[in-house]
Amino acid sequence: MSTAMNKADPPLEYHSTPKRINAAIVNIPLDCLKELYPDIQRFTSMAVVFSYHPDSPSKPRVLLIKRNGEESSWGNTWEPGGGTPDKEDPTIIHSAARESGEETQIWPSRFAGNAFTCSFYHKDRKTGDIVVMRTLGFIIIDNEEMTAQRVWSSEMQQPVGQSSVRISEEHLDDCWFTEEEVRSAALYVEATPQGPFAMLLAKRDMVLLAFELFRQPQGQNLPPSIDIVR
């Protein structure tokens, strides 16, 4: 029996708030995720990458890409790379690595042991049903050569600078944002025109948690990183 809500039921912002998890907990076959999270109808992955701009080398920036407004849910919003697992993916962590490569040509070989997750309500575009979706997010930690060149201009309300990222046709633009810029992003509102920098609430809060985890000093108390073999 489906647990999806009828299209007449009012959607809620959150099913659960973002929280930190040990990446090893979800480094399991995809079909085992349902046993770990039995109330979830759909899983997605997220791959978060940080870098620095030469003018502010002590301030981390996160790479976000802008969704195509006509061919996807949450059109014209910004988000990290990620998406739905393929059945060929050994784990959801491999899904995150594959999606990162396909959407940004950044192919990670290692993720931090500190990961994060959040579940939220999503309206299925085909059926109109509201389903509970869980995103599992992972932080790329082998990205020393990538520089945050294309950044956000608050005056022009658009990205400026040459891009070092090759995005997929599913996306319209890319930009490296500071934590303060992410925190001030406009929130996505369905069926209304989106501003130049809008994010889905759950994804904004997951990215803010990723900033917090990224800032934590490396030490013995952190879970071990996860290597990706392709």
SERO-4910 file (N, C-alpha, C, O; in steps of 0.05 Angstrom, whole numbers):
BEGIN
 pado doro    nc1    nc2    nc3   cac1   cac2   cac3    cc1    cc2    cc3    oc1    oc2    oc3
  Met    A     17    -24      0      0      0      0     18     25      0     36     27     16
  Ser    A     12     44    -17     28     68    -19     23     86      5      0     88     14
  Thr    A     44     99     14     42    118     35     42    147     25     43    166     41
  Ala    A     41    150     -1     41    177    -13     15    190     -5     -6    178     -4
  Met    A     16    216      0     -7    231      6    -23    239    -19    -11    242    -40
  Asn    A    -49    241    -17    -65    249    -39    -58    278    -47    -49    294    -30
  Lys    A    -62    284    -73    -55    311    -82    -71    333    -69    -63    356    -70
  Ala    A    -93    327    -55   -108    347    -41    -96    353    -13   -103    373     -1
  Asp    A    -79    335     -3    -68    339     23    -47    362     22    -33    364      3
  Pro    A    -47    379     43    -28    402     42      1    392     47      6    378     66
  Pro    A     20    400     30     48    392     34     60    408     58     52    430     63
  Leu    A     79    396     71     94    408     93    122    414     84    132    401     65
  Glu    A    135    433     97    163    440     89    182    417     94    198    410     77
  Tyr    A    180    404    118    198    384    126    184    359    135    162    360    146
  His    A    197    336    130    189    312    144    209    307    167    201    298    188
  Ser    A    234    315    162    254    315    184    274    337    178    279    344    154
  Thr    A    286    349    198    306    370    194    333    358    188    338    335    196
  Pro    A    350    373    174    377    362    167    393    355    192    392    369    212
  Lys    A    407    333    190    424    324    212    449    310    201    450    300    179
  Arg    A    470    310    218    495    297    211    492    267    215    479    258    233
  Ile    A    505    251    197    506    222    200    534    213    193    549    228    179
  Asn    A    542    189    201    566    177    193    562    164    165    544    148    162
  Ala    A    578    172    146    574    162    119    575    132    117    563    120     99
  Ala    A    590    119    135    592     90    135    565     76    139    561     54    130
  Ile    A    547     90    153    521     78    159    505     73    133    490     54    131
  Val    A    508     91    114    493     88     89    511     78     66    502     78     43
  Asn    A    535     68     72    552     56     52    544     26     50    560      8     55
  Ile    A    520     22     41    507     -4     40    493     -6     13    488     14      0
  Pro    A    486    -31      4    471    -33    -21    446    -17    -21    433    -13     -1
  Leu    A    439     -7    -45    416     11    -47    390     -1    -36    374     13    -24
  Asp    A    386    -27    -41    361    -39    -32    360    -42     -1    338    -48     10
  Cys    A    382    -37     12    382    -38     42    374    -11     54    368     -9     77
  Leu    A    375     11     37    367     37     48    338     37     57    332     50     77
  Lys    A    321     22     44    293     21     51    289      9     79    271     17     93
  Glu    A    306    -10     86    305    -22    113    315     -1    133    305     -1    156
  Leu    A    334     15    126    345     35    144    325     58    148    323     69    170
  Tyr    A    311     65    127    291     87    128    265     77    116    259     83     93
  Pro    A    249     62    132    225     49    121    203     68    113    185     60     98
  Asp    A    203     93    122    181    111    116    186    127     90    170    145     83
  Ile    A    208    122     76    216    138     53    207    125     27    211    101     23
  Gln    A    194    141     10    186    131    -16    207    135    -38    208    120    -58
  Arg    A    224    155    -34    244    161    -56    269    171    -43    269    187    -24
  Phe    A    292    162    -54    318    171    -44    332    187    -66    329    182    -90
  Thr    A    348    207    -57    365    222    -76    392    226    -62    395    224    -38
  Ser    A    412    231    -78    439    236    -68    447    265    -73    435    279    -90
  Met    A    467    275    -58    477    302    -61    507    301    -57    517    289    -38
  Ala    A    522    313    -75    551    315    -73    559    344    -70    555    360    -89
  Val    A    570    352    -47    577    380    -42    607    384    -44    623    369    -33
  Val    A    614    404    -59    643    410    -63    648    439    -55    633    457    -62
  Phe    A    670    442    -40    678    469    -31    705    476    -43    721    459    -50
  Ser    A    709    502    -46    735    512    -56    738    541    -46    722    551    -30
  Tyr    A    758    555    -56    764    582    -47    770    600    -71    781    591    -91
  His    A    762    626    -68    768    646    -88    795    659    -81    800    663    -57
  Pro    A    812    665   -101    838    677    -95    836    702    -78    855    708    -63
  Asp    A    815    718    -81    812    743    -66    804    739    -37    806    757    -20
  Ser    A    794    715    -30    786    709     -2    793    680      4    776    663      7
  Pro    A    819    674      6    829    647      9    821    633     35    825    609     38
  Ser    A    811    648     55    804    636     80    773    631     82    764    621    102
  Lys    A    758    639     62    729    636     63    720    614     43    722    618     19
  Pro    A    710    592     53    701    571     35    677    579     19    660    594     29
  Arg    A    675    569     -5    652    573    -22    642    546    -32    658    527    -36
  Val    A    616    543    -35    604    518    -44    595    521    -73    585    542    -81
  Leu    A    599    500    -88    590    501   -116    560    494   -118    552    472   -109
  Leu    A    544    512   -130    516    506   -135    511    509   -165    524    525   -178
  Ile    A    493    493   -175    485    494   -203    456    500   -206    440    492   -188
  Lys    A    448    514   -226    420    524   -230    404    504   -247    412    498   -269
  Arg    A    382    495   -236    365    475   -250    351    488   -274    344    512   -273
  Asn    A    347    472   -294    332    481   -318    303    485   -309    291    467   -298
  Gly    A    292    508   -316    265    514   -306    243    499   -321    221    497   -310
  Glu    A    248    488   -344    227    476   -360    226    446   -358    205    434   -363
  Glu    A    248    433   -350    249    404   -352    253    390   -325    259    366   -325
  Ser    A    249    404   -303    254    391   -278    237    404   -256    226    426   -259
  Ser    A    235    389   -234    222    401   -210    239    423   -199    263    424   -204
  Trp    A    227    441   -184    242    463   -171    257    479   -192    281    486   -187
  Gly    A    245    485   -214    258    499   -236    270    525   -228    259    540   -212
  Asn    A    294    531   -239    308    556   -235    318    560   -206    323    582   -198
  Thr    A    320    538   -191    332    540   -165    361    529   -166    369    516   -185
  Trp    A    376    537   -145    405    529   -144    408    506   -124    394    505   -104
  Glu    A    427    489   -130    432    465   -113    459    453   -118    471    459   -139
  Pro    A    469    437   -101    494    421   -107    487    400   -128    463    394   -133
  Gly    A    507    387   -139    503    365   -157    490    342   -142    494    338   -118
  Gly    A    474    326   -156    461    303   -143    438    294   -159    431    305   -180
  Gly    A    425    273   -149    401    263   -163    393    235   -154    403    225   -133
  Thr    A    376    222   -169    365    196   -162    385    174   -168    399    175   -189
  Pro    A    387    154   -151    405    131   -156    397    116   -181    373    113   -187
  Asp    A    417    106   -195    413     86   -217    415     58   -205    429     55   -185
  Lys    A    401     39   -216    402     12   -205    430      0   -207    436    -19   -192
  Glu    A    447     11   -224    474      0   -226    492     11   -205    514      1   -201
  Asp    A    484     32   -190    501     43   -169    503     24   -146    482     15   -136
  Pro    A    527     17   -137    529     -1   -114    517     10    -88    505     -5    -73
  Thr    A    521     36    -84    511     49    -59    502     77    -66    507     87    -88
  Ile    A    488     90    -48    480    118    -51    504    136    -53    502    158    -65
  Ile    A    526    128    -41    551    144    -42    561    144    -71    571    164    -81
  His    A    560    121    -84    568    119   -112    549    136   -129    557    147   -149
  Ser    A    523    137   -121    504    153   -136    513    183   -135    512    197   -155
  Ala    A    521    192   -111    530    220   -108    554    225   -126    556    246   -138
  Ala    A    573    207   -126    597    210   -142    590    211   -172    601    228   -187
  Arg    A    573    193   -181    566    192   -209    551    218   -217    557    229   -238
  Glu    A    532    226   -201    516    250   -207    535    275   -208    531    292   -225
  Ser    A    554    276   -190    573    299   -190    588    299   -217    591    320   -229
  Gly    A    597    276   -225    612    275   -250    595    281   -274    604    296   -292
  Glu    A    571    271   -275    553    276   -298    544    305   -299    541    316   -321
  Glu    A    540    318   -277    528    345   -277    549    367   -276    544    389   -285
  Thr    A    574    361   -266    594    382   -264    621    374   -274    640    390   -275
  Gln    A    624    349   -282    650    337   -290    670    337   -268    694    336   -272
  Ile    A    661    339   -243    678    335   -220    673    307   -210    652    300   -200
  Trp    A    693    289   -214    691    261   -208    705    255   -182    730    252   -182
  Pro    A    691    255   -159    705    251   -133    715    222   -130    703    203   -140
  Ser    A    737    220   -116    747    193   -108    745    189    -78    751    167    -68
  Arg    A    738    210    -64    737    207    -34    716    227    -23    715    250    -31
  Phe    A    700    217     -4    681    234     10    688    234     40    700    215     50
  Ala    A    682    257     53    686    259     82    669    238     97    647    231     87
  Gly    A    679    229    120    663    211    136    639    224    149    619    210    154
  Asn    A    640    250    152    616    265    162    598    270    138    605    285    120
  Ala    A    574    259    139    554    263    118    530    276    131    530    282    155
  Phe    A    508    279    116    484    292    127    460    282    111    462    272     89
  Thr    A    437    285    123    412    276    111    389    292    120    389    305    141
  Cys    A    368    292    103    343    306    109    321    293     92    326    286     69
  Ser    A    298    291    103    275    282     87    254    305     86    251    320    104
  Phe    A    241    306     63    222    328     58    200    318     39    203    297     26
  Tyr    A    179    334     38    157    326     20    161    337     -8    171    359    -12
  His    A    154    320    -27    158    327    -55    134    319    -72    123    297    -68
  Lys    A    125    337    -89    102    332   -106    111    318   -132    126    330   -147
  Asp    A    102    294   -136    110    279   -160     98    293   -185     74    299   -186
  Arg    A    115    299   -204    106    315   -228     87    299   -245     70    311   -259
  Lys    A     89    273   -245     71    256   -262     44    251   -249     24    252   -263
  Thr    A     44    244   -223     19    235   -210      6    257   -194    -18    256   -188
  Gly    A     22    277   -186     11    297   -168     11    289   -139      4    305   -121
  Asp    A     20    264   -133     21    255   -105     44    268    -90     64    275   -102
  Ile    A     40    272    -64     61    282    -47     75    257    -34     62    241    -21
  Val    A    101    255    -39    116    232    -29    138    243    -10    145    266    -11
  Val    A    147    225      8    169    232     26    195    224     13    200    201      7
  Met    A    212    244      8    238    241     -5    260    245     16    259    264     32
  Arg    A    280    228     15    303    232     33    328    236     15    334    221     -2
  Thr    A    343    258     21    368    263      8    391    256     27    390    263     51
  Leu    A    410    242     17    435    235     32    458    251     19    464    247     -5
  Gly    A    471    268     34    491    286     24    519    279     33    523    270     56
  Phe    A    538    283     15    566    276     21    584    299     11    579    311     -9
  Ile    A    606    303     26    624    325     21    649    314      7    663    297     18
  Ile    A    655    325    -16    679    317    -31    703    328    -18    704    352    -11
  Ile    A    724    312    -14    748    322      0    774    318    -16    795    320     -5
  Asp    A    771    312    -42    795    310    -59    794    330    -81    797    323   -105
  Asn    A    790    355    -73    784    376    -93    804    399    -92    797    422    -96
  Glu    A    830    392    -86    849    413    -81    855    430   -106    863    453   -103
  Glu    A    852    419   -130    859    433   -154    837    452   -164    842    469   -181
  Met    A    813    449   -154    790    465   -164    791    493   -150    793    494   -126
  Thr    A    788    514   -166    787    541   -155    760    554   -160    748    550   -182
  Ala    A    750    568   -140    723    581   -142    726    607   -158    731    628   -146
  Gln    A    724    605   -184    729    629   -201    703    644   -207    703    669   -208
  Arg    A    681    630   -211    656    643   -218    640    647   -192    631    628   -180
  Val    A    636    672   -184    624    678   -158    600    697   -162    595    707   -184
  Trp    A    585    700   -140    560    716   -141    565    745   -137    580    754   -119
  Ser    A    553    762   -155    554    791   -152    528    801   -140    507    798   -152
  Ser    A    529    811   -116    505    821   -103    494    846   -117    470    851   -117
  Glu    A    511    861   -130    502    885   -145    488    877   -171    467    889   -177
  Met    A    499    858   -185    487    851   -211    467    828   -208    451    823   -226
  Gln    A    466    816   -184    448    793   -179    451    771   -200    432    761   -211
  Gln    A    476    764   -204    482    742   -223    512    734   -219    527    749   -207
  Pro    A    519    710   -228    547    702   -226    564    718   -245    556    727   -266
  Val    A    589    722   -236    609    736   -252    635    721   -251    641    707   -231
  Gly    A    651    723   -272    676    709   -273    675    684   -291    653    674   -296
  Gln    A    698    676   -299    700    652   -317    695    627   -302    704    623   -279
  Ser    A    680    609   -314    673    584   -301    695    563   -306    705    560   -329
  Ser    A    701    547   -286    720    525   -289    705    498   -287    717    477   -286
  Val    A    678    500   -287    661    477   -284    645    472   -311    635    492   -322
  Arg    A    643    448   -319    628    441   -343    602    428   -335    601    404   -327
  Ile    A    580    443   -336    555    433   -326    540    418   -348    546    421   -372
  Ser    A    521    401   -340    505    386   -359    483    403   -371    479    425   -363
  Glu    A    470    392   -391    448    406   -404    424    409   -386    406    424   -392
  Glu    A    423    394   -364    401    396   -345    402    421   -329    383    428   -315
  His    A    424    436   -331    428    460   -314    435    484   -332    445    481   -354
  Leu    A    431    507   -321    433    532   -335    458    548   -328    468    563   -345
  Asp    A    469    545   -304    491    561   -296    504    548   -271    494    530   -260
  Asp    A    528    558   -264    542    549   -240    554    573   -226    560    593   -239
  Cys    A    558    571   -200    569    593   -184    579    582   -158    568    562   -147
  Trp    A    599    595   -147    610    588   -120    600    609   -100    605    633   -103
  Phe    A    585    599    -80    572    617    -61    584    615    -33    593    593    -25
  Thr    A    585    637    -19    594    637      9    571    627     27    548    625     18
  Glu    A    578    621     51    557    613     70    537    635     75    513    629     76
  Glu    A    546    660     76    527    682     81    508    685     57    485    690     60
  Glu    A    518    681     33    501    683      9    480    660      9    457    665      2
  Val    A    488    636     16    469    614     17    448    620     38    424    614     33
  Arg    A    456    630     61    437    635     82    416    656     74    394    655     83
  Ser    A    424    674     56    406    695     48    390    689     22    376    706     12
  Ala    A    393    664     12    379    657    -13    349    658     -9    338    652     12
  Ala    A    336    667    -30    306    667    -30    297    638    -30    310    621    -42
  Leu    A    274    633    -18    264    606    -17    245    600    -40    229    617    -48
  Tyr    A    247    576    -51    231    568    -73    201    568    -66    194    557    -45
  Val    A    184    579    -83    155    578    -79    144    567   -105    148    579   -126
  Glu    A    129    545   -103    119    531   -126     99    549   -142     84    565   -130
  Ala    A    101    547   -168     82    561   -186     85    592   -186     67    606   -193
  Thr    A    108    601   -177    113    630   -178    141    634   -191    158    617   -189
  Pro    A    145    657   -203    171    663   -215    193    663   -193    189    675   -172
  Gln    A    215    650   -199    237    650   -179    256    673   -184    260    682   -206
  Gly    A    267    684   -162    287    705   -164    313    694   -175    315    671   -181
  Pro    A    333    712   -178    358    704   -190    373    683   -173    389    667   -184
  Phe    A    369    683   -147    382    663   -130    362    652   -110    358    663    -88
  Ala    A    350    630   -117    329    617   -100    338    588    -96    350    575   -113
  Met    A    331    578    -72    337    550    -65    312    537    -51    296    551    -39
  Leu    A    310    511    -54    291    496    -39    299    497    -10    323    494     -3
  Leu    A    280    501      9    286    504     37    304    482     47    324    486     60
  Ala    A    295    457     42    310    434     53    339    433     42    358    427     57
  Lys    A    342    440     16    369    439      5    386    462     15    410    458     19
  Arg    A    374    485     19    390    507     31    400    499     59    423    503     65
  Asp    A    383    487     75    391    480    102    411    457    103    428    456    120
  Met    A    409    439     83    429    418     81    456    430     74    477    421     84
  Val    A    457    449     55    482    461     48    494    477     71    518    476     75
  Leu    A    477    490     87    487    504    111    499    485    131    520    491    143
  Leu    A    487    461    134    499    441    151    525    431    140    544    426    155
  Ala    A    527    428    113    551    420    101    574    440    106    597    432    111
  Phe    A    568    466    106    588    486    113    598    481    142    622    481    147
  Glu    A    580    476    160    587    471    188    606    446    190    625    447    205
  Leu    A    599    425    176    615    401    177    642    405    164    662    394    173
  Phe    A    642    420    142    667    425    128    687    441    145    711    437    142
  Arg    A    677    459    161    694    475    178    706    460    202    726    469    213
  Gln    A    696    437    208    706    422    231    735    413    226    741    403    205
  Pro    A    752    418    245    780    410    241    783    380    239    769    365    252
  Gln    A    802    371    222    807    343    219    820    332    245    838    345    256
  Gly    A    810    310    254    821    298    279    811    270    284    797    259    267
  Gln    A    818    260    307    812    232    312    783    227    318    774    204    316
  Asn    A    768    248    324    740    244    331    722    242    306    698    237    309
  Leu    A    733    248    283    716    247    259    716    219    247    736    204    249
  Pro    A    693    211    236    692    184    223    710    183    199    715    204    186
  Pro    A    720    159    192    738    157    169    725    164    143    701    160    139
  Ser    A    741    174    124    731    181     98    723    156     82    731    134     89
  Ile    A    708    160     61    699    138     44    711    141     16    708    161      3
  Asp    A    726    121      8    738    121    -19    718    110    -40    703     92    -34
  Ile    A    719    122    -63    702    113    -85    719    100   -107    738    112   -117
  Val    A    712     75   -113    726     61   -134    708     60   -159    686     50   -158
  Arg    A    717     71   -181    702     71   -206    714     53   -227    703     50   -249
***
